[in-house]
Amino acid sequence: MNVATPAAEGRTTLYHRRHAKQQAAKTLGHIAPALVLFFGVVPILTGEEHFTFLGALEIAVGAAYLALMVRELRHLRHNPFHREPVAWLELAAAGILALESYHIWHRHHAAELAGAPHRLHVLPWLYAAVALMYVVLAFRLNKLTDRQFLHLHADGFAVRTHRLGPAHELTWAEVAALEPVGPADVLVHRADGRKLQISFANTHDGAAHRDRLLAHAAGHLATPAPMD
């Protein structure tokens, strides 16, 4: 009699099946802050504004930003699942928007000191708000990605296949059997008679992750999966 060997235990991050395309689209979406930078430094390059330390800082951050964008695209080409503790491209985008927010505010403030009427300018505050959002993303992107996971352990398993969906945590005492359904789904027969269907269909290598879960269960459950 052959005894199934349990799958390797541990926590695995699950990615969307279109993860590579989503990451490439996100990186190209960073062209927007680059355009903000471009229109911000045009007055300096054309001589309409004096070259100041702030302008030099904007140009330096912009150069770093473009280099980081190229670096990100190269990472995605070689490994779409490359991750870093801090999303430096998002952080650079935040720097661009924060600098441009201050630049616009300073420009209008100087005009008011020179006698221009006071006006409420929304754009600096909008740029500042988006910059703050980029800072949050820079440090929280990994946490957001890690919400989708498959955790195999000796006492059972836990899984979340949708970022905003609930996590399912089950011990072997709660599980009667697991049954494969379709190309990448699994039907969990619970000990209390209820059933739970978990789909890996929208997950990258979903069938492989489903099979890992089945192998893990086969190594711990004595009851075979029911056959229709």
C-alpha positions in Angstrom: 0.0 0.0 0.0 1.4 3.4 -1.0 1.2 6.2 1.6 1.0 9.7 0.2 3.9 12.0 1.3 2.8 15.3 2.8 3.6 18.4 0.7 6.3 20.8 2.1 4.9 22.8 4.9 5.1 26.6 5.2 3.4 29.7 4.0 3.3 30.6 0.3 2.2 33.9 -1.2 -0.4 33.4 -3.9 -0.3 35.7 -6.9 -3.0 36.6 -9.4 -2.8 34.6 -12.6 -2.2 37.9 -14.5 0.3 39.2 -11.9 3.1 39.9 -14.4 0.8 42.0 -16.7 -0.6 43.8 -13.7 2.9 44.7 -12.4 4.0 45.9 -15.8 0.9 48.1 -16.1 1.5 49.5 -12.6 5.1 50.4 -13.5 4.1 52.1 -16.7 1.4 53.9 -14.8 4.2 55.8 -13.0 4.6 57.8 -16.2 2.1 60.2 -14.6 4.5 61.5 -11.9 7.2 61.7 -14.5 4.9 64.0 -16.5 4.3 66.1 -13.4 8.0 66.4 -13.0 8.5 67.4 -16.6 6.0 70.2 -16.5 7.4 71.3 -13.2 10.9 71.7 -14.5 10.1 73.1 -17.9 9.9 76.7 -16.6 13.4 76.3 -15.1 14.8 74.8 -18.3 13.3 77.6 -20.5 14.6 80.3 -18.2 11.1 81.4 -17.0 12.2 80.6 -13.4 15.5 80.9 -11.7 17.5 77.7 -11.2 17.4 77.1 -7.4 18.3 74.4 -5.0 14.7 73.2 -5.1 14.8 72.9 -8.9 18.1 71.0 -8.7 16.5 68.7 -6.1 13.5 68.1 -8.4 15.8 67.2 -11.3 17.9 64.9 -9.2 14.8 63.1 -7.8 13.4 62.8 -11.3 16.6 61.3 -12.7 16.6 58.7 -9.8 12.9 58.1 -10.5 13.5 57.3 -14.2 16.4 55.0 -13.3 14.2 53.2 -10.8 11.5 52.8 -13.4 13.9 51.2 -15.9 15.2 49.0 -13.1 11.7 47.9 -12.2 10.9 47.0 -15.8 14.1 44.9 -16.0 13.2 43.1 -12.8 9.7 42.3 -14.2 11.2 41.0 -17.4 13.5 38.5 -15.6 11.3 37.8 -12.5 7.7 39.1 -12.4 7.5 38.0 -8.8 10.5 40.0 -7.6 9.8 41.9 -4.4 11.6 44.3 -2.2 11.0 45.3 1.5 10.3 48.9 0.3 8.8 49.8 -3.1 11.4 52.4 -4.0 9.7 53.4 -7.2 6.6 54.4 -5.2 8.8 56.3 -2.7 10.4 58.2 -5.5 7.0 59.1 -7.0 6.0 60.4 -3.6 9.2 62.5 -3.5 8.4 64.0 -7.0 4.8 64.9 -6.1 5.8 66.3 -2.7 8.5 68.5 -4.2 6.2 69.7 -7.0 3.4 70.4 -4.4 5.8 72.6 -2.5 7.1 74.2 -5.7 3.6 75.2 -6.8 2.7 76.5 -3.4 6.0 78.5 -3.1 5.4 80.0 -6.6 1.9 81.2 -5.7 3.0 82.3 -2.3 5.8 84.4 -3.8 3.3 86.0 -6.2 1.0 86.9 -3.4 3.9 88.5 -1.5 4.6 90.5 -4.7 1.0 91.8 -4.6 -1.1 89.2 -6.4 -4.6 88.6 -4.8 -4.8 85.6 -2.4 -6.4 82.5 -4.0 -7.0 79.0 -2.8 -4.9 76.6 -4.9 -6.1 73.0 -4.9 -3.3 71.4 -6.9 -0.5 71.6 -4.2 -2.9 69.9 -1.8 -3.9 67.3 -4.3 -0.2 66.5 -5.1 0.5 66.2 -1.4 -2.4 63.8 -0.8 -1.3 61.6 -3.7 2.3 61.7 -2.4 1.1 60.5 0.9 -0.7 57.7 -0.8 2.5 56.6 -2.6 4.4 56.6 0.8 1.8 54.3 2.3 2.0 52.0 -0.8 5.8 52.0 -0.6 5.7 50.4 2.8 2.4 48.4 2.6 2.5 46.8 -0.9 4.0 43.6 0.5 1.5 43.4 3.2 -1.3 43.8 0.7 0.2 41.2 -1.6 0.7 38.7 1.3 -3.0 38.7 2.0 -3.4 36.0 -0.6 -1.6 32.9 0.8 -1.6 29.1 1.3 -0.2 28.0 4.7 0.3 24.3 5.1 1.2 23.2 8.7 1.1 20.0 10.7 -2.2 20.8 12.4 -4.1 21.7 9.2 -4.0 24.5 6.7 -5.1 28.1 6.0 -5.8 29.8 2.7 -7.0 33.0 1.2 -7.3 33.1 -2.6 -8.8 36.6 -2.9 -7.2 39.7 -1.6 -10.4 41.1 -0.1 -12.0 37.7 0.7 -12.0 35.8 4.0 -9.2 33.5 5.1 -10.2 29.9 5.7 -8.3 28.3 8.6 -9.0 24.6 9.3 -7.5 21.9 11.5 -7.5 18.2 10.6 -10.1 17.7 13.4 -12.5 19.9 11.4 -11.8 18.2 8.0 -13.3 14.8 6.9 -11.8 14.8 3.4 -10.7 16.9 0.4 -11.9 16.3 -3.1 -10.5 17.8 -6.3 -13.0 19.7 -8.4 -12.4 21.0 -11.9 -8.9 22.1 -13.0 -7.9 24.1 -9.9 -10.6 23.9 -7.2 -10.9 21.7 -4.1 -14.0 20.8 -2.2 -13.5 20.5 1.6 -15.8 18.1 3.3 -16.0 19.2 6.9 -16.5 16.9 9.8 -19.8 18.6 10.7 -21.2 17.8 7.3 -20.7 21.2 5.7 -18.8 21.7 2.5 -16.4 24.5 1.5 -15.2 25.0 -2.1 -11.9 26.7 -2.5 -10.9 28.0 -6.0 -7.3 28.6 -7.1 -8.6 29.3 -10.7 -7.5 33.0 -10.6 -4.2 32.2 -8.9 -0.8 31.9 -10.8 0.0 28.1 -10.9 -3.4 27.5 -9.3 -3.6 23.8 -10.2 -0.1 23.3 -8.6 -1.1 25.0 -5.4 -4.4 23.0 -5.3 -2.4 19.8 -5.8 0.0 20.8 -3.0 -3.0 21.2 -0.7 -4.4 17.8 -1.7 -1.0 16.1 -1.2 -0.7 17.8 2.2 -4.1 16.5 3.3 -3.5 13.0 1.9 -0.5 12.8 4.3 -2.6 13.6 7.3 -6.1 12.4 6.7 -7.0 8.7 6.9 -10.4 9.2 5.2 -10.2 9.1 1.4 -11.9 11.8 -0.7 -15.5 10.8 -1.6 -16.1 9.8 -5.1 -19.2 10.9 -7.1 
